[in-house]
Structures are given as structure tokens and as C-alpha cells.
Amino acid sequence: MKYSLRTKISAAFFAMAVVLFLFISITANFFIQNMFTEYTKQRIEDEKKGILSSLPGKYESGSGTWDIKGIESIGTSAMERGLLLKVEDTSGKMLWDAMVYNNGYCSAMLSHMEMNMLAQNPNFGGGYSEKTFELTRGSQTIGMATIGFYGPYYYSDGDMEFINMLNKVLLGAGVLAFLLSLAIGWFLGQRLSAPIEKVIQHAKGISKGDFRRRITETSTTKEILELTDTINVLGETLERQEILRKRLSADIAHELRTPITTLVSHLDLMLEGIWEADEMRLRGIQEEALRLGSLVGELNRLEQVEEGNLLMERKILDLREIGDQVVRNLEGEYRKKGIQLIYSGEKTRIEGDRDKLTQVLLNLLSNGLHYTPEGGWVKLTIQENLGKAFIRVEDNGIGIPAEHLPLIFERFYRVDESRARNSGGLGIGLAITKTLVEAHQGVILVNSVLGKGTAFDLYFPLENN
Ligand code: ADP
């Protein structure tokens, strides 16, 4: 079963209100009942003491007789308070008995008490009981008093009214709390789910290819804000990828069209006998075909690297040896273009794939060569630095505008299409380089100032780390 966020939050609030209501009403009832029980028990005790202490005053010691009217006034007032009095003299003769005095009232009173208590608790288990006390004056016994009552305790009508009212107030407050909890839950759920629904709509839009949409509403909920930010970043990334993909098709078409057109027109000329198929022309055709081949090869290489098909042959190796070899290979080209290649290599051992690391240095040094004008320099430094293997490839070439810096590691990204085209680059060298560096758990950073030069810094874990 799937429930909406709104329903779940409302249900949680409602459940909390129910639990709180039950907790408060049960504890309130428990404490109040306890209080009442103690209070009524004490009241009965006090009444009994009062009766027992006032009864001897109705005995006339001179004549040895009781003032029956006096006993009656004590007995009737006790009866009004729920206690049934009987008094006997020392010979056992009944002087006054509440039951005899007004049997109807007494029985009605006892059954009313029982009804009250059973209404409170059907298993109350109380009942009428009597206790007999000796009445004395000084050391002389003057009679016996029996006090009967409904016990162990009972609630008066006033007590009952209070308890019932309390229950009504609690119930009212409970109903109000339930309604409030539902309303608050609904409101909160609405506030939470509205931005999430927005995100869902956007995500659906993105899944249908509408990458340009952005969520502009902000939220005070951290997670929702993170979610909207993530969706926006996702949209941006996909939009950028989409642009790059479109550009790739255009790039490939453009890169392939020129050599293919040249090839076709040259071959046509030869077939029509206008051109002679001499060695020089055939070599020209071969060069174009080779260029096509290397373009396709470069695309293939990118695909391999990016699809994670990277087969790494990890060995402990010295970066200085790789540096030596790459510098040796490129020296000629540098000399030809009139650019100085400065090299400082220290022994730096890491675990990695020799060919892939060679590729990294080749890419960076070739870029240095391409993007540095004649008379400039490119510096390669290899050393241990801050517990890492460190490589820096620095040049004093044309530099990269700051706004392009975050993008140069993207596939097919070229700062200036015309200048890259002259150099024949497709904008994938740095994408490959970054993937290879990361496959070695390394990082690559770039610093550049337009017109002053560019520096790429690479860090790799050392061999024993
Ligand atoms: P490309 O094949 O075009 O050289 P890369 O991925 O190697 O592709 O580089 C991407 C872009 O970054 C290049 O088109 C270029 O504009 C810029 N770039 C790379 N290296 C340098 C550098 N050393 N100096 C200036 N610009 C550079």
C-alpha cells in the first residue's frame, strides 16, 4: 500500500494525539481517584472520631442515664454524612439505632452510595460494614457505640459531579486535540509535499528530455533544498552533456567531411584521367586516410576510457623514468616549433599502469606545445610533495579564460573552436587525461591566466600508501 506524505504525517500526528490523550486522561484519573480515596477514607475516620468523642457528653453520670435526644441529634447529623449509628447501654439495651429511627432513609442512602461506586467501577467490591467501640468516661465503661458505613470508601454526589466533569473536560480537550492534530498534520504534510511534488514534476520533465527547466522555489527544509539543488545540478549536467553530444555530432561531421571531400575529389580526378595517379598524389590521399583513421582511433580511445573498459596493468614504477621517456619522444617536436622544454624529474614511485601514465604526460605536454607560441617554454616537474607523487606541467602560453576553466575536462570541450581546429584537437585529450588520472586514484587541478600561461597539477598516492 502506498500512502502520500500528507496522509502519513497526518496519521502520525493523530496517533501522537491519541497516545497523549490516553496518557494524560489515565494518569489524571489515576491521581485524582487516589486523592479522593485517601480524602474520603480520612473523612470517614474523622467523622467516627467526632461521634465517639461527643457521645460520652450525653451520659449523665449522676443518674447513670443517657440523654436519648442528645444521642439522636448526634445520630441524625452522622446519618446525613453517611454514617449509621447505634448506641447501647452497658446492659446491652439499644438506646438509639439509625436503622430503626429512619429505616427508609438509611436503606436509600446505602443503595445510592453503592450505585455511585458501581457506576465508577463495576468491580468495586465495596459493601456495608460496622465497627463497635466502647464508650467510656474516665475509667468507667458507659456503653457501646456501633458505627456502620458503606466502605472501604465512597464518593459523595459532589465528588461524583467533580469526577464526571473532569472526564467531560478531558474528553472535550481530547476531541479538540484530535481535530487540531489532524489539521496541523494536514498542513505540515501539505507544506512538505508541495515542493517534493514540484521536484517530481521537474524530474519527470528531465526524464522526458526537458533539461532546461530549473526549480526556482526555495525551501526552509534542508533535505528538500538539497533535493531541489541536486535536481537542478542534474538538469544542468544533462543539459551540458546534451550540448556536448550535439556538438560532437557536428564536430565529427565537420572533422570527417573535409578529408572525405578531399579524398573523393582527388580520386574522381584520377579516375577521370585528369590527374595522374603518381606517388605524390597517392601519398596525399594516404595522409588524408591516415588522418581519418587517427580521428576514429581517438574517438575509440575515449569510448574505451569512458566506458570503464580500462584495463590497468598495475606495477610499481618510477614516474621519473616515464618523464624521461616522454621528454625524449617530444624533444624533436618542441625544437621544431622553437619552444623550450624544461624538465626536472626526481625519483617518485607509485603503483600504476606505465602506458596510461605515459599517455597522461604526452597529452599534457602536447597541449603545452600546441597552446604555447614560438619562443615560449613548457616545464615538467616530477617530485614527491606533501606525501604525494606530484607532477606539474606548466607553460607560459596563451592561457585559458577563467570562465572556461571548469569545463576543459569535459569531453569535446574546446575553448576556442577555431584555434583548436587548427591544431586538429577534438577536445577529448583532457577528458581522457582526467579519467586516466582518476583511475590511479589521483587528482588533476588546473590554474591558468589568460595570456600568461597554464599549469596542470597532478597528485597520486605514493607507492607505499
Ligand atoms: P584539444 O584536443 O582541443 O587540445 P583537450 O581536451 O586536450 O583538447 O583540451 C581542451 C581545451 O583546453 C583545448 O581546446 C584548449 O582550448 C584548452 N587547453 C588545454 N591545454 C591548454 C594549455 N596548456 N594552454 C591553453 N589552453 C589549453
Residues whose N, C-alpha, C, O or C-beta is under 5 A from the ligand:
A	BS01	ADP	N367 G368 Y371 G397 G399 I400 I408 Y413 R414 V415 D416 A420 G425 L426 G427 I428 G429 L430 A431 T454
